[in-house]
Amino acid sequence: MDGLVEHSTYAMPDPFLERITRAALEVRATEPGRSVRILTAPLTEAELRVPRLLPTTSSVQMAATLFISRNTVKTHLRSIYQKLGGSSRLEVIQRAVDLRLL
């Protein structure tokens, strides 16, 4: 699953790939033994829109989808990484799954 999520952001937008990635994330979220940890700070309403796109889109695609600038996406991502306690895209995605944000 990790490889699928990691590489899906580099692929061309594809509805089938998005469905597979989302299904893999749903399976991961329901795995036994997954603990839900508390956020260091709550995500803002604007930040909550970003994690949903994180597994399947690049920052440029996120900006276009959300109708915001690429710099705004980067600012949101920086804040999300800090709040979720992740140092890589994959860690943040896994943490978002654990917290049921995806």
N, C-alpha and C positions, 0 to 999 in steps of 0.2 A: 504494500500500500504506500509506503513511504516514497518509493521510487516513482510511482504513478503521480503522486501529488507534486513531488519535486520537479518532474519533467513536464507536467501538464502546462505550466505557466509559459514554457518556451514554444509550445505548439501553437499553430494557428487556431483561432476560435473555432470550436467544433462542439455542437450540442451533444453529440454522442459521448465525446470525451468528458464533457462536463457532467453528464448523467452518471457515468462510471465513477468519476472522482467523488461526486456527492454520495453515491451508494457506498463506496469504500469508507468515506468519512462517517456515514451513519453506522456501518458495521463496527467501526473502531469505537464509536461513542457508546455502543451497547455491550462492549466486551466486559466480561465479569472482572472485578478487581480494579476497575478504573475509578480512581478517587477524584472527587471534585474539590479543588482547592479554592480558597477565597482570593479575589483580585486584590492587588495592593491599592488600587483606586478604581472606581467604576468608569467604564468607558462612556464617553459622551454620546449623544444621539448621532452626531456626524461620524464618530469613530465606529459605531456599531454597524454602519453600512459597509465598512471596508473588509472586515474578516470574512464576510460571505463571499467576497470576490477573490480573496487571497489564494485559495487553492487552484483556481483555474485561469487567472488573468495576471498580466504584468501590470506594473504601476502606470504605464502609459494607457493601457486598456481600461484600468480602473478609473483614471481621470476622465476618459471619454464617456464611460458608462455612467459615472456619477455627476458629470457636467461640472467638474472642478479642475483646477490646474494641477499639473504634475507635482508642483511644489507643495500644494495642499495635501495631496496623497502622501508625499514623503513625510510631511509633518505628522499626519495622522498615524502613519506606520511607525514612526519613531516613538510616538506616545503609546501606541498599542504594544509595541515590543517591550517598552518599559513597564507598562501596567500588567502585562501578561507574564513578564519575567522570562522572555525568550531572547536568544541571541541570534537565531536564524529563522528563516521563513518557516521551515519545517517544524521547529520547536513551537513557534507561535501558532501554527495551524493545529498542532497536537494539543496545545494548551486551550485553544478556542474550542476544540472538540470536547475536551474534558469539561469545560465550563458550559457546554451546550450553546455556544454562540454560533455554531455552524449547524 
